[in-house]
Amino acid sequence: MTDSPGGRSPQQRKQVLLRLDPSVYEALARWASDELRSANAQIEFLLRRALSEAGRLPGTARPIPRRGRPPASGEPEE
């Protein structure tokens, strides 16, 4: 049984092979580190921002899942 177009369940993430110039990857990895993200998360963040700015981000795109430790009870989520 499938829950979304293309036969994937909504929980699965698409894997993509990406070839980058080593210097571009290093710059991306430094930027990601500065923002406390993985290089993969930084790429997704930048792609989503570019799609949104171009008016091409699908309305069905779910938000990027929050990573890290959940807030302590009583602490408001940011």
ABEGO torsion letter per residue (X at the ends): XBABBGGBBAABBBBBBBBBBAAAAAAAAAAAAAAGBBAAAAAAAAAAAAAAAAGABBAABBBBBBBEBBBBBGBBBX
